[in-house]
Amino acid sequence: MEQYTVTGMSCAACSARVEKAVSKVPGVTACSVSLLTNSMGVEGTASQADIIKAVVDAGYGASVKGEETAAASASYQVEEEALADHETPVLKKRLLASLGFLMILMYFSMGHMMWGWPVPAFFENNHVAMGLLQLLLAAIVMVINQKFFINGFRGLLHKAPNMDTLVALGSGASFVWSTYALFALSDAQLRGDMDGVMTYMHEFYFESAAMILTLITVGKMLEARSKGKTTDALKGLMKLAPKTAVVLRDGKETTVPIAQVRKGDVFVVRPGENIPVDGVVLEGSSAVNESALTGESIPVDKETGDLVSAATVNQSGFLRCEATRVGEDTTLSQIIKMVSDAAATKAPIAKIADRVSGVFVPAVITIAVLTTFGWLLLGETLGFALARGISVLVISCPCALGLATPVAIMVGNGMGAKNGILFKTAVSLEETGRVEIVALDKTGTITKGEPVVTDLLPAEGATEMELLSMAGSLEKKSEHPLAKAVLKKAEEEPVTIGEVSEFTALPGNGLSGRLNGEELLGGNLTFISSRVTVPETIKKEAQTLAGEGKTPLFFAKGGRLAGIIAVADTIKEDSPKAVKELQNMGIHVVMLTGDNERTAKAVGAQAGVDEVIAGVLPDGKESVIRSLKSKGKVAMVGDGINDAPALTRADIGIAIGAGTDVAIDAADVVLMKSRLSDVPAAIRLSRATLRNIHENLFWAFFYNIIGIPLAMGVWIPLFGWQLNPMFGAAAMSLSSFCVVSNALRLNFFDMYRSDRDKKIKEKKKKETKTMEKTLKVEGMMCEHCEARVKKALEAVPGVESAVASHKDGTAVVTLSQDVPYETLKKAVEDQDYKVIG
């Protein structure tokens, strides 16, 4: 996705206009405009020049994000400047100037005329002079707020009226009518018609013209300030970025700007300093605080060979590291990119507001004109009819509709980022809360992914320490993962690890060697039983251990059984709690594993999952997810390369942060911490954000449904309710502010609190007829290519799902309706792959 900065937008009608204009450019496959961040994300093959031209032709400005500051030291510094609140200071100056002149205008127009406040003798009976003074003061306020008129009438000329158009028309109509009334009053005064003079004195709406502009500016300033707060989380991440690094050049320590650090450079970090870029520790050990990236407050111990990330803090020791990822490739930059990309995308629920916003302003202008003519036909004065029409113009607010979704998405995304939960798009933030089934990969997700010794069972005549000593000595020369677990346990205990000679890895899962002239053996039951006698009691204990999901390793010394050491991949401490929380939300929890049925069920029982699917080969996970999707919306949680196809196939793919780059790339949600409890937290946050969006949309629609009829004067015949244009402008100002403030409440949401969880309502499953088509595709080389082809095909209307395989060179498409072959072919070939049949 290529990002652009768009200038000149003032409301949802503007963003809808820009989106529509850019979507028509040949080669653009997707376009999403964010009014909140004044940014636009574009996908496709269209050139930058064509995209910018389309925006300019629509009456707005555009530039490639970061292009104007290409010399900046790092991309996130450019982003930070772009997200800075430039609007509020400008609006504050405008507001203070407007208020100064408005107060004087209100003193003369209302204070003197309604309450008899004193004025200079010159104005006492000189109504024309009083009118001219009001005209002059109102004109000054209009000049101060000329932006409304420039943007409003420019939008009208481009046949794309916006909120500024409504304000400009409302204020302008008040001013023009009042100016006409002033000339009519002057004429009446010359003719000595005092009744006419008094009639026209009451037709002055100069104060309304100025008050409308001032109140809208108040609303705009409050809105800008609140919008600035919605990006606080993202700006906070950017501020974490170190500005300098201490690198070793020609054997000397040199402080350089972060932009000058290159991959392969050796840098040093002292206690209390930020780690400048991602790297690997070459020398030293320390505790590193990674809370800035993961939200985890407990420091992580680092030693030679461990990876470190930019923006984390070295707390205790001296570290010498080699830079592995710099600039835009660092973990911090990737997080910032994910959060800002998500802000530039649009949630499906926003499309309702977008459709309304597209026709809202023209509809309001039409209603205002009809209202004015309607009251004239009913015999009311032109002044009264105009006041009703102006009220309609200034009370209608497309801004509240346009901001309802993006502000909630931005705040929700920021909250997630602060807690190590990254939603890649607005769609993933919206859809995560709707999942009905969560499929969990066992290894590394439910379990720690590292085998550890769980039980020591010495045979008769041996002790635990003797068993561990001989096992450690034998396993020292083995490369097997289980051997490493035994060796680690032996090194932790006060036992002697000897040097084994004649070490051999034997067929049939066995090891042999000699220590102090005695033969040592290690392996499974079948292997050991063929060499020494194993008592029935030991065999039964081994069966019990296997039933608990553990692997029993048998050891013998000098022709006699020494005992059993049980090894297992233990489950994470928070896994059972996380599974229980998911179940309390009404979610069906499934565990996928390649283990045998017995081991899988033992682990599944410990974790408390609803269903265990065992014996799943790496390439079979994707087909399991496909079958689960027939039962409901599925989220897949995994961390390995072999999880990538399943993550892509699922409705929502969730990658555990300790996983591989491919898994993270294929996922929709990334958990920076390797904690399963972040899965229910992500679902809770998604549901809270969606609930907030629904509240915002309700109030935005409700406000307009109530406000417009009131402004039209519908209730005057029944209740005598009449709306002054000034109060209409105040209501318009507050509507957007209320929507943004409601979204900011998400900052106080506790996503780890489980006592308020509600079960999702059961949905009646509709029977849908589907058909499959298989495309032969050339040019796919990896999982990234598969993801691109899948995404392109699933964007085609009528395509329910798509499965791409670079190994088979195919894309299997499931259709809910007949889609022409040429349409599918074009979707794939637009991504630069070739369809050959």
Order of alpha helices (4+ residues) and beta strands (2+ residues): beta-alpha-beta-beta-alpha-beta-alpha-alpha-alpha-alpha-alpha-alpha-alpha-alpha-alpha-beta-beta-beta-beta-beta-alpha-beta-beta-beta-beta-alpha-alpha-alpha-alpha-beta-alpha-beta-beta-alpha-alpha-beta-beta-beta-alpha-alpha-beta-beta-alpha-beta-alpha-beta-alpha-beta-alpha-beta-alpha-beta-alpha-alpha-alpha-beta-alpha-beta-beta-alpha-beta
